[in-house]
């Protein structure tokens, strides 16, 4: 099983604070002969809607030498997870969690926003 990202606990605590129930600390995505591991899965029941929402969260730290390279790797991982989740857990929505400082300094760039919106 892969090591937890350095921001794993922060992401977990933020989800709990937002009202989500953590259902797994590591969520295994098994599709045919491939096993992948996302960092968290969570669910929330919204009483007003009577809707049971389930999410899978991959936490990324972006601490490599190049944030663009980290982003390329994260996008590839996100696409693969999304493809396989659609087959094995279609009711779940996949999210990528990043540290607030990385979000502000990197993810708000227009080129990055374009890629995020397209994907």
MARPANU-271554 format. One record per residue: residue number from 1; residue in three letters; x, y, z of N, C-alpha, C in turn. Coordinates in Angstrom, 2 decimals, decimal comma. Atoms other than C-alpha are relative to their C-alpha. Layout:
<atoms>
<pos = NUM	code = ALA	n.x = X	n.y = Y	n.z = Z	ca.x = X	ca.y = Y	ca.z = Z	c.x = X	c.y = Y	c.z = Z>
...
</atoms>
This chain:
<atoms>
<pos = 1	code = UNK	n.x = 0,84	n.y = -1,17	n.z = 0,00	ca.x = 0,00	ca.y = 0,00	ca.z = 0,00	c.x = 0,90	c.y = 1,25	c.z = 0,00>
<pos = 2	code = UNK	n.x = -0,85	n.y = -1,20	n.z = 0,11	ca.x = 1,36	ca.y = 3,47	ca.z = -0,87	c.x = 0,03	c.y = 0,81	c.z = 1,29>
<pos = 3	code = UNK	n.x = -0,12	n.y = -0,87	n.z = -1,16	ca.x = 2,57	ca.y = 5,92	ca.z = 1,75	c.x = -0,99	c.y = 1,15	c.z = -0,11>
<pos = 4	code = UNK	n.x = 0,93	n.y = -1,13	n.z = -0,01	ca.x = 0,24	ca.y = 8,71	ca.z = 2,79	c.x = 0,73	c.y = 1,28	c.z = -0,40>
<pos = 5	code = UNK	n.x = -0,52	n.y = -1,30	n.z = 0,41	ca.x = 0,79	ca.y = 12,12	ca.z = 1,25	c.x = 0,23	c.y = 0,86	c.z = 1,24>
<pos = 6	code = UNK	n.x = -0,30	n.y = -0,83	n.z = -1,18	ca.x = 2,23	ca.y = 14,78	ca.z = 3,57	c.x = -1,18	c.y = 0,85	c.z = 0,44>
<pos = 7	code = UNK	n.x = 1,19	n.y = -0,79	n.z = -0,36	ca.x = -1,09	ca.y = 16,67	ca.z = 3,49	c.x = -1,23	c.y = -0,87	c.z = 0,23>
<pos = 8	code = UNK	n.x = 1,11	n.y = 0,94	n.z = -0,18	ca.x = -3,24	ca.y = 13,56	ca.z = 4,03	c.x = -0,88	c.y = 0,39	c.z = 1,19>
<pos = 9	code = UNK	n.x = 0,78	n.y = -0,30	n.z = -1,20	ca.x = -4,28	ca.y = 14,44	ca.z = 7,57	c.x = -0,72	c.y = 1,33	c.z = -0,09>
<pos = 10	code = UNK	n.x = 0,67	n.y = -1,28	n.z = 0,19	ca.x = -5,05	ca.y = 18,05	ca.z = 6,65	c.x = -1,24	c.y = -0,16	c.z = -0,87>
<pos = 11	code = UNK	n.x = 1,15	n.y = 0,23	n.z = 0,88	ca.x = -7,31	ca.y = 16,91	ca.z = 3,82	c.x = -1,09	c.y = -0,76	c.z = 0,73>
<pos = 12	code = UNK	n.x = 0,95	n.y = 0,80	n.z = -0,77	ca.x = -8,96	ca.y = 14,34	ca.z = 6,06	c.x = -0,75	c.y = 0,87	c.z = 1,00>
<pos = 13	code = UNK	n.x = 0,62	n.y = -0,86	n.z = -0,99	ca.x = -9,60	ca.y = 16,89	ca.z = 8,80	c.x = -0,92	c.y = 1,04	c.z = -0,63>
<pos = 14	code = UNK	n.x = 0,84	n.y = -0,98	n.z = 0,70	ca.x = -10,97	ca.y = 19,43	ca.z = 6,31	c.x = -1,31	c.y = -0,65	c.z = -0,44>
<pos = 15	code = UNK	n.x = 1,22	n.y = 0,70	n.z = 0,39	ca.x = -13,45	ca.y = 16,85	ca.z = 5,00	c.x = -0,92	c.y = -0,22	c.z = 1,20>
<pos = 16	code = UNK	n.x = 0,79	n.y = 0,22	n.z = -1,21	ca.x = -14,59	ca.y = 15,98	ca.z = 8,51	c.x = -0,64	c.y = 1,30	c.z = 0,47>
<pos = 17	code = UNK	n.x = 0,51	n.y = -1,32	n.z = -0,41	ca.x = -14,96	ca.y = 19,66	ca.z = 9,38	c.x = -1,15	c.y = 0,45	c.z = -0,90>
<pos = 18	code = UNK	n.x = 1,05	n.y = -0,37	n.z = 0,96	ca.x = -17,10	ca.y = 20,10	ca.z = 6,25	c.x = -1,22	c.y = -0,92	c.z = 0,08>
<pos = 19	code = UNK	n.x = 1,16	n.y = 0,85	n.z = -0,21	ca.x = -19,45	ca.y = 17,37	ca.z = 7,45	c.x = 0,05	c.y = -1,37	c.z = -0,66>
<pos = 20	code = UNK	n.x = -0,14	n.y = 1,31	n.z = 0,64	ca.x = -18,14	ca.y = 14,35	ca.z = 5,55	c.x = 0,40	c.y = -1,04	c.z = 1,03>
<pos = 21	code = UNK	n.x = -0,42	n.y = 1,14	n.z = -0,81	ca.x = -17,73	ca.y = 10,94	ca.z = 7,17	c.x = 1,03	c.y = -0,77	c.z = -0,82>
<pos = 22	code = UNK	n.x = -1,06	n.y = 0,75	n.z = 0,68	ca.x = -14,46	ca.y = 9,25	ca.z = 6,23	c.x = -0,37	c.y = -1,48	c.z = 0,06>
<pos = 23	code = UNK	n.x = 0,37	n.y = 1,41	n.z = 0,03	ca.x = -15,30	ca.y = 5,72	ca.z = 5,12	c.x = 1,21	c.y = -0,91	c.z = -0,16>
<pos = 24	code = UNK	n.x = -1,25	n.y = 0,75	n.z = 0,12	ca.x = -11,77	ca.y = 4,58	ca.z = 4,22	c.x = 1,17	c.y = 0,97	c.z = -0,05>
<pos = 25	code = UNK	n.x = -1,22	n.y = -0,80	n.z = 0,03	ca.x = -8,31	ca.y = 6,01	ca.z = 4,84	c.x = 0,76	c.y = -0,22	c.z = -1,30>
<pos = 26	code = UNK	n.x = -0,57	n.y = 0,32	n.z = 1,30	ca.x = -7,08	ca.y = 4,31	ca.z = 1,68	c.x = -1,09	c.y = -0,73	c.z = -0,77>
<pos = 27	code = UNK	n.x = 1,05	n.y = 0,62	n.z = 0,80	ca.x = -9,54	ca.y = 3,47	ca.z = -1,06	c.x = 0,62	c.y = -0,74	c.z = -1,18>
<pos = 28	code = UNK	n.x = -0,55	n.y = 0,82	n.z = 1,08	ca.x = -8,57	ca.y = 0,60	ca.z = -3,35	c.x = -0,95	c.y = 0,05	c.z = -1,20>
<pos = 29	code = UNK	n.x = 0,73	n.y = 0,03	n.z = 1,26	ca.x = -9,68	ca.y = 0,97	ca.z = -6,96	c.x = 0,53	c.y = -1,21	c.z = -0,75>
<pos = 30	code = UNK	n.x = -0,42	n.y = 1,23	n.z = 0,69	ca.x = -9,55	ca.y = -2,52	ca.z = -8,45	c.x = -0,82	c.y = -0,13	c.z = -1,27>
<pos = 31	code = UNK	n.x = 0,65	n.y = 0,16	n.z = 1,30	ca.x = -10,32	ca.y = -2,76	ca.z = -12,14	c.x = 0,76	c.y = -1,07	c.z = -0,77>
<pos = 32	code = UNK	n.x = -0,59	n.y = 1,15	n.z = 0,66	ca.x = -9,66	ca.y = -6,07	ca.z = -13,82	c.x = 1,28	c.y = -0,41	c.z = 0,73>
<pos = 33	code = UNK	n.x = -1,23	n.y = 0,45	n.z = -0,66	ca.x = -6,00	ca.y = -6,90	ca.z = -13,09	c.x = 0,80	c.y = 1,13	c.z = 0,64>
<pos = 34	code = UNK	n.x = -0,71	n.y = -1,17	n.z = -0,53	ca.x = -5,04	ca.y = -3,40	ca.z = -11,89	c.x = -0,58	c.y = 0,42	c.z = 1,35>
<pos = 35	code = UNK	n.x = 0,40	n.y = -0,55	n.z = -1,30	ca.x = -5,13	ca.y = -2,12	ca.z = -8,31	c.x = 0,67	c.y = 1,36	c.z = 0,16>
<pos = 36	code = UNK	n.x = -0,50	n.y = -1,35	n.z = -0,29	ca.x = -4,77	ca.y = 1,59	ca.z = -7,58	c.x = -0,51	c.y = 0,38	c.z = 1,37>
<pos = 37	code = UNK	n.x = 0,38	n.y = -0,39	n.z = -1,35	ca.x = -5,01	ca.y = 3,34	ca.z = -4,24	c.x = -0,16	c.y = 1,51	c.z = 0,10>
<pos = 38	code = UNK	n.x = 0,27	n.y = -1,41	n.z = -0,27	ca.x = -6,67	ca.y = 6,70	ca.z = -3,68	c.x = 0,13	c.y = 0,22	c.z = 1,50>
<pos = 39	code = UNK	n.x = -0,31	n.y = -0,29	n.z = -1,40	ca.x = -6,05	ca.y = 8,45	ca.z = -0,39	c.x = -1,18	c.y = -0,14	c.z = 0,95>
<pos = 40	code = UNK	n.x = 1,15	n.y = -0,01	n.z = -0,91	ca.x = -9,56	ca.y = 8,76	ca.z = 1,06	c.x = -1,28	c.y = -0,30	c.z = -0,75>
<pos = 41	code = UNK	n.x = 1,37	n.y = 0,00	n.z = 0,50	ca.x = -13,19	ca.y = 7,95	ca.z = 0,54	c.x = -0,87	c.y = 0,51	c.z = 1,13>
<pos = 42	code = UNK	n.x = 0,86	n.y = -0,61	n.z = -1,00	ca.x = -16,00	ca.y = 9,75	ca.z = 2,29	c.x = -1,43	c.y = 0,02	c.z = -0,52>
<pos = 43	code = UNK	n.x = 1,38	n.y = -0,15	n.z = 0,41	ca.x = -19,74	ca.y = 10,09	ca.z = 2,28	c.x = -0,68	c.y = 1,01	c.z = 0,91>
<pos = 44	code = UNK	n.x = 0,81	n.y = -0,96	n.z = -0,76	ca.x = -22,28	ca.y = 12,64	ca.z = 3,42	c.x = -1,44	c.y = -0,21	c.z = -0,40>
<pos = 45	code = UNK	n.x = 1,43	n.y = 0,06	n.z = 0,27	ca.x = -26,02	ca.y = 12,47	ca.z = 3,74	c.x = -0,54	c.y = 1,39	c.z = 0,21>
<pos = 46	code = UNK	n.x = 0,58	n.y = -1,33	n.z = -0,07	ca.x = -27,73	ca.y = 15,73	ca.z = 2,98	c.x = -1,50	c.y = -0,16	c.z = 0,20>
<pos = 47	code = UNK	n.x = 1,38	n.y = 0,25	n.z = -0,39	ca.x = -31,06	ca.y = 15,64	ca.z = 4,78	c.x = -1,00	c.y = 0,73	c.z = -0,88>
<pos = 48	code = UNK	n.x = 0,93	n.y = -0,77	n.z = 0,81	ca.x = -32,69	ca.y = 18,37	ca.z = 2,70	c.x = -0,25	c.y = -0,66	c.z = -1,35>
<pos = 49	code = UNK	n.x = 0,12	n.y = 0,64	n.z = 1,30	ca.x = -32,05	ca.y = 16,42	ca.z = -0,47	c.x = -0,25	c.y = -1,50	c.z = 0,12>
<pos = 50	code = UNK	n.x = 0,05	n.y = 1,44	n.z = -0,21	ca.x = -32,12	ca.y = 12,95	ca.z = 1,04	c.x = 0,91	c.y = -0,72	c.z = -0,99>
<pos = 51	code = UNK	n.x = -0,97	n.y = 0,47	n.z = 0,99	ca.x = -29,09	ca.y = 12,34	ca.z = -1,08	c.x = 1,24	c.y = -0,50	c.z = 0,72>
<pos = 52	code = UNK	n.x = -1,21	n.y = 0,58	n.z = -0,58	ca.x = -26,25	ca.y = 10,04	ca.z = -0,07	c.x = 1,12	c.y = 0,20	c.z = -1,01>
<pos = 53	code = UNK	n.x = -1,10	n.y = -0,30	n.z = 0,92	ca.x = -23,16	ca.y = 11,52	ca.z = -1,76	c.x = 1,27	c.y = -0,69	c.z = 0,45>
<pos = 54	code = UNK	n.x = -1,24	n.y = 0,70	n.z = -0,30	ca.x = -19,92	ca.y = 9,57	ca.z = -1,96	c.x = 1,11	c.y = 0,57	c.z = -0,87>
<pos = 55	code = UNK	n.x = -1,15	n.y = -0,54	n.z = 0,72	ca.x = -16,51	ca.y = 10,89	ca.z = -2,93	c.x = 1,23	c.y = -0,84	c.z = 0,26>
<pos = 56	code = UNK	n.x = -1,33	n.y = 0,57	n.z = -0,15	ca.x = -13,02	ca.y = 9,55	ca.z = -3,45	c.x = 0,96	c.y = 1,16	c.z = -0,19>
<pos = 57	code = UNK	n.x = -0,91	n.y = -1,14	n.z = 0,02	ca.x = -10,17	ca.y = 11,97	ca.z = -2,78	c.x = 1,44	c.y = -0,48	c.z = -0,13>
<pos = 58	code = UNK	n.x = -1,44	n.y = 0,24	n.z = 0,15	ca.x = -6,60	ca.y = 11,82	ca.z = -4,02	c.x = 0,70	c.y = 1,27	c.z = 0,45>
<pos = 59	code = UNK	n.x = -0,73	n.y = -1,14	n.z = -0,56	ca.x = -4,28	ca.y = 14,11	ca.z = -2,03	c.x = 1,35	c.y = 0,11	c.z = -0,70>
<pos = 60	code = UNK	n.x = -1,27	n.y = -0,24	n.z = 0,69	ca.x = -1,34	ca.y = 15,64	ca.z = -3,90	c.x = 0,74	c.y = 1,14	c.z = 0,70>
<pos = 61	code = UNK	n.x = -0,79	n.y = -0,98	n.z = -0,74	ca.x = 1,52	ca.y = 17,60	ca.z = -2,32	c.x = 0,72	c.y = 1,01	c.z = -0,87>
<pos = 62	code = UNK	n.x = -0,73	n.y = -0,90	n.z = 0,91	ca.x = 3,32	ca.y = 19,15	ca.z = -5,32	c.x = 1,29	c.y = 0,52	c.z = 0,64>
<pos = 63	code = UNK	n.x = -1,27	n.y = -0,38	n.z = -0,62	ca.x = 6,71	ca.y = 19,12	ca.z = -3,60	c.x = 1,21	c.y = -0,38	c.z = -0,85>
<pos = 64	code = UNK	n.x = -1,09	n.y = 0,36	n.z = 0,89	ca.x = 8,78	ca.y = 17,96	ca.z = -6,57	c.x = 0,74	c.y = 1,23	c.z = -0,50>
<pos = 65	code = UNK	n.x = -0,82	n.y = -1,10	n.z = 0,53	ca.x = 11,37	ca.y = 20,07	ca.z = -8,39	c.x = -0,80	c.y = 0,89	c.z = -0,95>
<pos = 66	code = UNK	n.x = 0,80	n.y = -0,76	n.z = 0,97	ca.x = 8,75	ca.y = 21,17	ca.z = -10,96	c.x = -1,48	c.y = -0,22	c.z = 0,27>
<pos = 67	code = UNK	n.x = 1,44	n.y = 0,12	n.z = -0,22	ca.x = 5,11	ca.y = 21,90	ca.z = -10,20	c.x = -0,72	c.y = -0,43	c.z = -1,27>
<pos = 68	code = UNK	n.x = 0,62	n.y = 0,42	n.z = 1,26	ca.x = 4,29	ca.y = 21,46	ca.z = -13,88	c.x = 0,13	c.y = -1,52	c.z = -0,15>
<pos = 69	code = UNK	n.x = -0,18	n.y = 1,46	n.z = 0,06	ca.x = 5,77	ca.y = 17,93	ca.z = -13,80	c.x = -0,92	c.y = -0,71	c.z = 1,00>
<pos = 70	code = UNK	n.x = 0,91	n.y = 0,57	n.z = -1,00	ca.x = 3,86	ca.y = 17,20	ca.z = -10,59	c.x = -1,44	c.y = 0,03	c.z = -0,51>
<pos = 71	code = UNK	n.x = 1,35	n.y = -0,16	n.z = 0,55	ca.x = 0,70	ca.y = 18,49	ca.z = -12,30	c.x = -0,25	c.y = -1,02	c.z = -1,11>
<pos = 72	code = UNK	n.x = 0,13	n.y = 0,99	n.z = 1,07	ca.x = 1,30	ca.y = 16,29	ca.z = -15,36	c.x = -0,26	c.y = -1,40	c.z = 0,59>
<pos = 73	code = UNK	n.x = 0,17	n.y = 1,31	n.z = -0,63	ca.x = 1,65	ca.y = 13,23	ca.z = -13,13	c.x = -1,35	c.y = -0,10	c.z = 0,70>
<pos = 74	code = UNK	n.x = 1,28	n.y = 0,00	n.z = -0,71	ca.x = -1,39	ca.y = 14,20	ca.z = -11,05	c.x = -1,17	c.y = -0,13	c.z = -0,96>
<pos = 75	code = UNK	n.x = 1,07	n.y = 0,09	n.z = 0,99	ca.x = -3,55	ca.y = 14,66	ca.z = -14,14	c.x = -0,10	c.y = -1,41	c.z = -0,56>
<pos = 76	code = UNK	n.x = 0,01	n.y = 1,38	n.z = 0,48	ca.x = -2,53	ca.y = 11,26	ca.z = -15,49	c.x = -0,63	c.y = -0,93	c.z = 1,01>
<pos = 77	code = UNK	n.x = 0,55	n.y = 0,82	n.z = -1,07	ca.x = -3,34	ca.y = 9,66	ca.z = -12,17	c.x = -1,51	c.y = 0,25	c.z = 0,15>
<pos = 78	code = UNK	n.x = 1,41	n.y = -0,37	n.z = -0,13	ca.x = -6,65	ca.y = 11,54	ca.z = -11,93	c.x = -0,84	c.y = -0,63	c.z = -1,13>
<pos = 79	code = UNK	n.x = 0,74	n.y = 0,55	n.z = 1,13	ca.x = -7,74	ca.y = 10,45	ca.z = -15,42	c.x = -0,15	c.y = -1,52	c.z = 0,14>
<pos = 80	code = UNK	n.x = 0,05	n.y = 1,45	n.z = -0,17	ca.x = -6,88	ca.y = 6,81	ca.z = -14,74	c.x = -0,97	c.y = -0,38	c.z = 1,12>
<pos = 81	code = UNK	n.x = 0,92	n.y = 0,28	n.z = -1,11	ca.x = -8,68	ca.y = 6,83	ca.z = -11,38	c.x = -1,44	c.y = 0,22	c.z = -0,42>
<pos = 82	code = UNK	n.x = 1,36	n.y = -0,33	n.z = 0,42	ca.x = -11,74	ca.y = 8,49	ca.z = -12,93	c.x = -0,54	c.y = -1,06	c.z = -0,96>
<pos = 83	code = UNK	n.x = 0,43	n.y = 1,06	n.z = 0,94	ca.x = -11,89	ca.y = 5,92	ca.z = -15,77	c.x = -0,40	c.y = -1,28	c.z = 0,74>
<pos = 84	code = UNK	n.x = 0,26	n.y = 1,25	n.z = -0,71	ca.x = -11,70	ca.y = 2,95	ca.z = -13,42	c.x = -1,15	c.y = 0,15	c.z = 1,00>
<pos = 85	code = UNK	n.x = 1,11	n.y = -0,22	n.z = -0,94	ca.x = -14,02	ca.y = 4,45	ca.z = -10,78	c.x = -1,34	c.y = -0,03	c.z = -0,71>
<pos = 86	code = UNK	n.x = 1,24	n.y = 0,01	n.z = 0,76	ca.x = -16,66	ca.y = 4,96	ca.z = -13,46	c.x = -0,50	c.y = -1,43	c.z = -0,23>
<pos = 87	code = UNK	n.x = 0,37	n.y = 1,40	n.z = 0,20	ca.x = -16,63	ca.y = 1,18	ca.z = -13,91	c.x = -0,34	c.y = -0,72	c.z = 1,29>
<pos = 88	code = UNK	n.x = 0,16	n.y = 0,78	n.z = -1,24	ca.x = -16,40	ca.y = -0,04	ca.z = -10,31	c.x = -0,75	c.y = 0,72	c.z = 1,11>
<pos = 89	code = UNK	n.x = 0,67	n.y = -0,78	n.z = -1,05	ca.x = -17,93	ca.y = 2,78	ca.z = -8,22	c.x = -0,58	c.y = 1,26	c.z = -0,64>
<pos = 90	code = UNK	n.x = 0,47	n.y = -1,12	n.z = 0,82	ca.x = -19,92	ca.y = 4,99	ca.z = -10,64	c.x = -0,72	c.y = 1,09	c.z = 0,79>
<pos = 91	code = UNK	n.x = 0,71	n.y = -1,02	n.z = -0,78	ca.x = -21,85	ca.y = 6,79	ca.z = -7,90	c.x = 0,96	c.y = 0,95	c.z = 0,73>
<pos = 92	code = UNK	n.x = -0,98	n.y = -0,85	n.z = -0,68	ca.x = -18,63	ca.y = 8,27	ca.z = -6,46	c.x = 0,50	c.y = 1,10	c.z = -0,94>
<pos = 93	code = UNK	n.x = -0,62	n.y = -1,11	n.z = 0,72	ca.x = -17,19	ca.y = 11,61	ca.z = -7,52	c.x = 1,44	c.y = 0,09	c.z = 0,46>
<pos = 94	code = UNK	n.x = -1,42	n.y = -0,06	n.z = -0,31	ca.x = -13,41	ca.y = 11,88	ca.z = -7,70	c.x = 0,46	c.y = 1,45	c.z = 0,14>
<pos = 95	code = UNK	n.x = -0,58	n.y = -1,32	n.z = -0,23	ca.x = -11,60	ca.y = 14,91	ca.z = -6,28	c.x = 1,49	c.y = -0,13	c.z = 0,23>
<pos = 96	code = UNK	n.x = -1,41	n.y = -0,11	n.z = -0,34	ca.x = -7,99	ca.y = 15,96	ca.z = -6,01	c.x = 0,12	c.y = 1,10	c.z = 1,05>
<pos = 97	code = UNK	n.x = -0,21	n.y = -0,98	n.z = -1,06	ca.x = -7,02	ca.y = 17,74	ca.z = -2,80	c.x = 1,44	c.y = 0,49	c.z = -0,03>
<pos = 98	code = UNK	n.x = -1,33	n.y = -0,61	n.z = -0,05	ca.x = -4,09	ca.y = 20,15	ca.z = -2,68	c.x = 0,03	c.y = 1,00	c.z = 1,15>
<pos = 99	code = UNK	n.x = -0,23	n.y = -0,98	n.z = -1,05	ca.x = -2,65	ca.y = 22,39	ca.z = 0,00	c.x = -0,44	c.y = 1,38	c.z = -0,49>
<pos = 100	code = UNK	n.x = 0,49	n.y = -1,33	n.z = 0,36	ca.x = -4,10	ca.y = 25,92	ca.z = 0,04	c.x = 1,08	c.y = 0,88	c.z = -0,63>
<pos = 101	code = UNK	n.x = -1,09	n.y = -0,82	n.z = 0,56	ca.x = -0,71	ca.y = 27,52	ca.z = -0,65	c.x = 0,29	c.y = -0,41	c.z = -1,44>
<pos = 102	code = UNK	n.x = -0,20	n.y = 0,48	n.z = 1,37	ca.x = -0,24	ca.y = 25,34	ca.z = -3,76	c.x = -1,17	c.y = 0,45	c.z = -0,88>
<pos = 103	code = UNK	n.x = 1,17	n.y = -0,44	n.z = 0,77	ca.x = -3,77	ca.y = 26,14	ca.z = -4,86	c.x = 0,16	c.y = 1,48	c.z = -0,39>
<pos = 104	code = UNK	n.x = -0,11	n.y = -1,44	n.z = 0,27	ca.x = -3,17	ca.y = 29,90	ca.z = -4,57	c.x = 1,16	c.y = 0,34	c.z = -0,92>
<pos = 105	code = UNK	n.x = -1,19	n.y = -0,37	n.z = 0,77	ca.x = 0,32	ca.y = 29,93	ca.z = -6,08	c.x = 0,08	c.y = -0,68	c.z = -1,37>
<pos = 106	code = UNK	n.x = -0,12	n.y = 0,76	n.z = 1,25	ca.x = -0,18	ca.y = 27,38	ca.z = -8,87	c.x = -1,33	c.y = -0,21	c.z = -0,70>
<pos = 107	code = UNK	n.x = 1,27	n.y = 0,38	n.z = 0,62	ca.x = -3,78	ca.y = 26,31	ca.z = -9,46	c.x = -0,84	c.y = 1,18	c.z = -0,46>
<pos = 108	code = UNK	n.x = 0,75	n.y = -1,17	n.z = 0,45	ca.x = -5,07	ca.y = 29,84	ca.z = -9,93	c.x = 0,57	c.y = 0,60	c.z = -1,29>
<pos = 109	code = UNK	n.x = -0,55	n.y = -0,46	n.z = 1,29	ca.x = -2,84	ca.y = 30,37	ca.z = -13,00	c.x = -0,99	c.y = -0,37	c.z = -1,10>
<pos = 110	code = UNK	n.x = 1,03	n.y = 0,21	n.z = 1,02	ca.x = -5,02	ca.y = 30,68	ca.z = -16,09	c.x = 0,21	c.y = -1,29	c.z = -0,80>
<pos = 111	code = UNK	n.x = -0,26	n.y = 1,23	n.z = 0,75	ca.x = -3,31	ca.y = 27,82	ca.z = -17,95	c.x = -0,40	c.y = -1,24	c.z = 0,81>
<pos = 112	code = UNK	n.x = 0,36	n.y = 1,13	n.z = -0,86	ca.x = -3,83	ca.y = 25,49	ca.z = -14,99	c.x = -1,51	c.y = -0,06	c.z = 0,16>
<pos = 113	code = UNK	n.x = 1,46	n.y = -0,04	n.z = -0,09	ca.x = -7,45	ca.y = 26,61	ca.z = -14,55	c.x = -0,64	c.y = -0,55	c.z = -1,27>
<pos = 114	code = UNK	n.x = 0,52	n.y = 0,53	n.z = 1,27	ca.x = -8,04	ca.y = 25,85	ca.z = -18,23	c.x = 0,04	c.y = -1,52	c.z = 0,00>
<pos = 115	code = UNK	n.x = -0,14	n.y = 1,46	n.z = -0,02	ca.x = -6,72	ca.y = 22,29	ca.z = -17,83	c.x = -0,97	c.y = -0,63	c.z = 0,98>
<pos = 116	code = UNK	n.x = 0,91	n.y = 0,54	n.z = -1,02	ca.x = -8,73	ca.y = 21,72	ca.z = -14,66	c.x = -1,43	c.y = 0,02	c.z = -0,51>
<pos = 117	code = UNK	n.x = 1,37	n.y = -0,10	n.z = 0,51	ca.x = -11,96	ca.y = 22,92	ca.z = -16,29	c.x = -0,25	c.y = -1,00	c.z = -1,13>
<pos = 118	code = UNK	n.x = 0,16	n.y = 0,94	n.z = 1,10	ca.x = -11,38	ca.y = 20,78	ca.z = -19,37	c.x = -0,08	c.y = -1,45	c.z = 0,46>
<pos = 119	code = UNK	n.x = -0,05	n.y = 1,38	n.z = -0,49	ca.x = -10,72	ca.y = 17,66	ca.z = -17,32	c.x = -1,00	c.y = -0,25	c.z = 1,11>
</atoms>
